[in-house]
């Protein structure tokens, strides 16, 4: 779901993937579904991860070649029509006037300040919570406004709503401003009953996962200092491990039968060490995209 607040846009996405080759629909690490392309554009998707990420990589190339943005939007519309509804996109743009676009089923929608993709019940749940939310929040998280903070909380509530098994995993938020795009950093505690930690890397990580508190576990989302790079990470304190998401990085591509953009596992590591790893991946991606 994406909302526009003046010259700022805020896009929220979960990480759940549904794949017959996996053991659970609510898989962590899952996928990063909002991908920053440059200082002015970010694209979110729903549906087939392989098809969407492959197309988003092509968009990144088109933007670097200075192809007209309108042509890119039209090509996305044609792509969604050809895929018969299997893939949809939300585009956040600061090219000229800040604007949101929803592209699905061959149609390009724009002009509204709210768009969503995916399950209608989950979206309705978010909007209902937002409408009733009259809280006055004290100290705001870094890089977020009051409206964006309330949107993130409402989205998280929908993701972990037990009666709505259409979302799950991690919640990533991406804020776009005239100064660029970035994923927000925050530490939080997640309930463990709606998530599956697919940890099978070593005995230490497995033991930490099995012995964690039944109430949940702590998680820190980590982003690099550089703006407008499609790199972020999720660090799990109990298992001393994290996942780095860098869907535009060709060095992370796996076998053809596996998912494009699948994150890299880093273990065992401290939070400080994980932050350094995220910066390292960001530097590599910046070099790659700059080339």
C-alpha positions as a printed NumPy array, in Angstrom:
array([[  0.   ,   0.   ,   0.   ],
       [  1.245,   3.495,  -0.836],
       [  0.054,   6.908,   0.313],
       [  1.11 ,  10.402,  -0.673],
       [  1.376,  13.186,   1.893],
       [  2.226,  16.432,   0.119],
       [  5.613,  15.992,  -1.537],
       [  6.299,  12.76 ,   0.403],
       [  5.246,   9.222,  -0.463],
       [  5.208,   6.261,   1.917],
       [  5.049,   2.698,   0.616],
       [  4.478,  -0.292,   2.891],
       [  4.976,  -3.898,   1.811],
       [  5.136,  -7.296,   3.47 ],
       [  7.611, -10.02 ,   2.532],
       [  5.323, -13.031,   2.17 ],
       [  5.784, -15.259,  -0.848],
       [  3.588, -18.154,  -1.893],
       [  5.535, -20.856,  -3.649],
       [  4.732, -24.533,  -3.966],
       [  8.441, -25.278,  -3.59 ],
       [  8.583, -23.81 ,  -0.058],
       [  7.372, -25.294,   3.189],
       [  5.367, -22.285,   4.351],
       [  3.572, -19.38 ,   2.715],
       [  4.711, -16.932,   5.392],
       [  8.402, -17.355,   4.774],
       [ 11.167, -15.285,   6.27 ],
       [ 13.288, -14.034,   4.616],
       [ 10.685, -13.828,   1.835],
       [ 11.099, -10.977,  -0.633],
       [ 11.606,  -7.224,  -0.685],
       [  8.587,  -6.026,  -2.673],
       [  9.376,  -2.301,  -2.828],
       [ 12.458,  -1.632,  -4.931],
       [ 14.134,   1.774,  -5.087],
       [ 15.428,   2.482,  -8.587],
       [ 17.082,   5.886,  -8.203],
       [ 16.61 ,   9.262,  -6.502],
       [ 13.226,   9.767,  -8.159],
       [ 11.467,   6.413,  -8.603],
       [ 10.55 ,   3.352,  -6.552],
       [  8.444,   0.408,  -7.743],
       [  6.405,  -2.038,  -5.655],
       [  4.867,  -5.242,  -6.948],
       [  2.503,  -8.049,  -6.128],
       [  2.191, -11.419,  -7.783],
       [  4.949, -13.463,  -9.382],
       [  8.244, -12.341,  -7.825],
       [ 10.419, -13.664, -10.643],
       [  8.42 , -11.918, -13.358],
       [  8.079,  -8.673, -11.418],
       [ 11.726,  -8.358, -10.399],
       [ 12.912,  -9.207, -13.894],
       [ 10.701,  -6.444, -15.303],
       [ 11.756,  -3.963, -12.61 ],
       [ 15.391,  -4.557, -13.508],
       [ 14.542,  -3.691, -17.097],
       [ 12.892,  -0.472, -15.899],
       [ 16.064,   0.454, -14.026],
       [ 18.013,   0.026, -17.268],
       [ 15.442,   2.06 , -19.214],
       [ 15.687,   4.919, -16.714],
       [ 19.466,   4.942, -16.997],
       [ 19.072,   5.229, -20.786],
       [ 16.831,   8.287, -20.348],
       [ 13.807,   6.616, -21.899],
       [ 10.714,   8.762, -21.339],
       [  8.952,   7.924, -18.084],
       [  5.572,   7.861, -19.831],
       [  6.861,   5.159, -22.179],
       [  7.987,   3.092, -19.195],
       [  4.55 ,   3.376, -17.602],
       [  2.868,   2.349, -20.848],
       [  5.163,  -0.66 , -21.169],
       [  4.277,  -1.701, -17.617],
       [  0.604,  -1.443, -18.509],
       [  1.121,  -3.714, -21.514],
       [  3.13 ,  -6.126, -19.365],
       [  0.368,  -6.47 , -16.763],
       [ -2.183,  -7.017, -19.527],
       [ -0.053,  -9.794, -21.031],
       [  0.291, -11.435, -17.598],
       [ -3.502, -11.581, -17.147],
       [ -3.498, -10.094, -13.666],
       [ -0.674, -12.221, -12.275],
       [  1.512,  -9.158, -11.64 ],
       [  0.685,  -5.618, -10.534],
       [  2.769,  -2.534,  -9.729],
       [  2.643,   0.66 ,  -7.697],
       [  5.076,   3.33 ,  -8.853],
       [  6.136,   6.217,  -6.634],
       [  7.642,   9.041,  -8.678],
       [  9.368,  12.326,  -7.873],
       [ 10.084,  13.044, -11.511],
       [  8.525,  16.495, -11.641],
       [  5.402,  16.622,  -9.473],
       [  5.363,  13.81 ,  -6.845],
       [  2.814,  11.24 ,  -7.908],
       [  1.643,   7.683,  -7.321],
       [  0.623,   5.263, -10.073],
       [ -1.108,   1.911,  -9.857],
       [ -0.608,  -0.335, -12.871],
       [ -2.652,  -3.517, -13.032],
       [ -4.683,  -5.509, -15.577],
       [ -3.408,  -3.342, -18.402],
       [ -4.645,  -0.109, -16.785],
       [ -2.626,   2.875, -15.489],
       [ -4.276,   4.687, -12.581],
       [ -3.066,   7.989, -11.148],
       [ -4.387,  11.113,  -9.462],
       [ -5.235,   9.621,  -6.05 ],
       [ -3.163,   9.78 ,  -2.877],
       [ -3.718,   6.111,  -1.932],
       [ -3.237,   2.892,  -3.897],
       [ -2.903,  -0.721,  -2.893],
       [ -2.222,  -4.125,  -4.435],
       [ -3.096,  -7.599,  -3.228],
       [ -5.923,  -8.777,  -1.032],
       [ -8.935,  -6.466,  -0.747],
       [ -9.762,  -7.516,   2.839],
       [ -6.245,  -6.736,   4.045],
       [ -6.348,  -3.291,   2.384],
       [ -9.777,  -2.58 ,   3.877],
       [ -8.399,  -3.495,   7.307],
       [ -5.584,  -0.948,   6.951],
       [ -7.928,   1.826,   5.832],
       [-10.397,   1.09 ,   8.617],
       [ -7.696,   1.302,  11.289],
       [ -6.394,   4.536,   9.78 ],
       [ -9.832,   6.121,   9.785],
       [-10.277,   5.397,  13.508],
       [ -6.727,   6.348,  14.522],
       [ -6.857,   9.6  ,  16.478],
       [ -3.679,   9.043,  18.512],
       [ -1.298,  11.846,  19.339],
       [  2.162,  10.312,  19.019],
       [  4.992,  11.845,  20.992],
       [  8.5  ,  11.361,  19.63 ],
       [  8.323,  10.181,  16.024],
       [ 10.646,   7.589,  14.494],
       [ 13.503,   8.886,  12.384],
       [ 12.611,  10.085,   8.891],
       [  8.839,   9.682,   9.407],
       [  5.918,  12.058,   9.773],
       [  2.897,  11.481,  12.006],
       [  0.763,  10.325,   9.063],
       [  3.431,   7.911,   7.852],
       [  3.897,   6.474,  11.335],
       [  0.164,   5.805,  11.673],
       [  0.101,   4.199,   8.216],
       [  2.961,   1.871,   9.139],
       [  1.256,   0.836,  12.382],
       [ -2.033,   0.157,  10.601],
       [ -0.273,  -1.872,   7.915],
       [  1.579,  -3.937,  10.517],
       [ -1.704,  -4.664,  12.293],
       [ -3.182,  -5.966,   9.031],
       [ -0.139,  -8.117,   8.277],
       [ -0.376,  -9.831,  11.653],
       [ -4.151, -10.122,  11.739],
       [ -4.769, -13.847,  12.207],
       [ -8.055, -13.817,  10.313],
       [ -6.35 , -12.428,   7.182],
       [ -3.843, -15.04 ,   6.003],
       [ -2.997, -13.009,   2.904],
       [  0.01 , -11.173,   4.267],
       [  2.915, -12.05 ,   6.479],
       [  6.615, -12.008,   7.15 ],
       [  8.457,  -8.734,   7.549],
       [  7.091,  -5.211,   7.039],
       [  9.257,  -2.817,   5.038],
       [  8.486,   0.858,   4.623],
       [ 10.02 ,   3.124,   2.021],
       [  9.738,   6.903,   2.123],
       [ 10.248,   9.033,  -0.968],
       [ 10.973,  12.76 ,  -0.813],
       [ 12.393,  15.336,  -3.23 ],
       [ 15.789,  14.504,  -1.678],
       [ 15.59 ,  10.826,  -2.593],
       [ 14.214,   7.471,  -1.432],
       [ 15.21 ,   5.278,   1.473],
       [ 14.031,   2.343,   3.561],
       [ 13.369,   3.302,   7.155],
       [ 15.425,   1.839,   9.97 ],
       [ 13.606,   0.667,  13.062],
       [ 13.846,  -1.907,  15.807],
       [ 10.749,  -3.717,  16.974],
       [  9.429,  -6.919,  18.491],
       [  7.328,  -9.236,  16.36 ],
       [  4.878, -11.911,  17.448],
       [  6.179, -15.237,  16.267],
       [  2.931, -17.025,  15.453],
       [  2.486, -15.47 ,  11.99 ],
       [  6.064, -15.916,  10.794],
       [  8.328, -18.772,   9.861],
       [ 12.071, -18.417,  10.352],
       [ 13.634, -20.652,   7.764],
       [ 16.888, -21.126,   9.685],
       [ 18.948, -24.207,   8.906],
       [ 22.411, -22.753,   8.512],
       [ 24.24 , -23.905,  11.641],
       [ 23.491, -25.381,  15.055],
       [ 23.914, -22.08 ,  16.886],
       [ 21.3  , -20.27 ,  14.796],
       [ 18.923, -23.233,  14.91 ],
       [ 19.22 , -23.536,  18.687],
       [ 18.569, -19.829,  19.212],
       [ 15.469, -20.056,  17.042],
       [ 14.078, -23.098,  18.838],
       [ 14.653, -21.613,  22.291],
       [ 13.272, -18.136,  21.654],
       [ 10.502, -16.694,  23.783],
       [  7.002, -17.813,  22.718],
       [  5.832, -14.183,  22.84 ],
       [  8.003, -13.184,  19.917],
       [ 11.481, -11.993,  19.036],
       [ 13.242,  -8.722,  18.408],
       [ 14.075,  -7.503,  14.938],
       [ 16.017,  -4.53 ,  13.611],
       [ 15.617,  -3.286,  10.051],
       [ 18.869,  -1.815,   8.744],
       [ 19.422,   0.5  ,   5.775],
       [ 22.632,   2.02 ,   4.4  ],
       [ 23.585,   5.645,   4.83 ],
       [ 23.4  ,   6.215,   1.074],
       [ 19.995,   7.246,  -0.241],
       [ 18.163,   5.72 ,  -3.166],
       [ 19.792,   2.29 ,  -3.187],
       [ 17.713,  -0.893,  -3.206],
       [ 19.485,  -2.396,  -0.192],
       [ 18.11 ,  -3.085,   3.271],
       [ 18.389,  -5.812,   5.86 ],
       [ 16.625,  -7.556,   8.741],
       [ 18.639,  -8.566,  11.819],
       [ 17.34 , -11.118,  14.356],
       [ 18.971, -10.637,  17.73 ],
       [ 18.146, -14.059,  19.204],
       [ 19.909, -15.945,  16.418],
       [ 22.67 , -13.401,  15.713],
       [ 21.883, -13.471,  12.045],
       [ 20.308, -11.314,   9.39 ],
       [ 19.103, -11.237,   5.801],
       [ 20.288,  -8.619,   3.312],
       [ 17.881,  -7.69 ,   0.523],
       [ 19.457,  -6.304,  -2.645],
       [ 17.179,  -7.338,  -5.541],
       [ 19.073,  -5.344,  -8.195],
       [ 22.414,  -6.955,  -7.336],
       [ 23.334,  -9.532, -10.011],
       [ 25.883, -11.117,  -7.663],
       [ 22.998, -12.451,  -5.56 ],
       [ 21.223, -14.211,  -8.434],
       [ 20.636, -17.888,  -7.776],
       [ 19.763, -20.832,  -9.973],
       [ 17.076, -20.353, -12.608],
       [ 14.554, -22.428, -10.689],
       [ 14.946, -20.301,  -7.566],
       [ 13.585, -16.829,  -6.869],
       [ 15.275, -13.732,  -8.243],
       [ 16.119, -11.183,  -5.582],
       [ 16.233, -13.719,  -2.765],
       [ 18.139, -12.19 ,   0.166],
       [ 21.552, -13.222,   1.411],
       [ 21.877, -14.758,   4.893],
       [ 24.652, -13.382,   7.132],
       [ 25.542, -15.366,  10.289],
       [ 26.737, -15.46 ,  12.988],
       [ 27.023, -11.697,  13.373],
       [ 26.348,  -8.866,  15.835],
       [ 24.068,  -5.963,  14.97 ],
       [ 27.115,  -3.715,  14.512],
       [ 28.685,  -6.27 ,  12.195],
       [ 25.445,  -6.633,  10.271],
       [ 25.213,  -2.86 ,   9.762],
       [ 28.713,  -2.982,   8.273],
       [ 27.66 ,  -5.823,   5.972],
       [ 24.666,  -3.821,   4.725],
       [ 26.981,  -0.891,   3.961],
       [ 29.296,  -3.241,   2.084],
       [ 26.458,  -4.514,  -0.093],
       [ 25.291,  -0.943,  -0.692],
       [ 28.753,   0.081,  -1.83 ],
       [ 28.902,  -2.85 ,  -4.232],
       [ 25.468,  -2.052,  -5.654],
       [ 26.347,   1.619,  -6.039],
       [ 29.449,   0.647,  -8.006],
       [ 27.464,  -1.76 , -10.169],
       [ 24.663,   0.702, -10.948],
       [ 27.133,   3.497, -11.522],
       [ 28.881,   1.355, -14.109]])
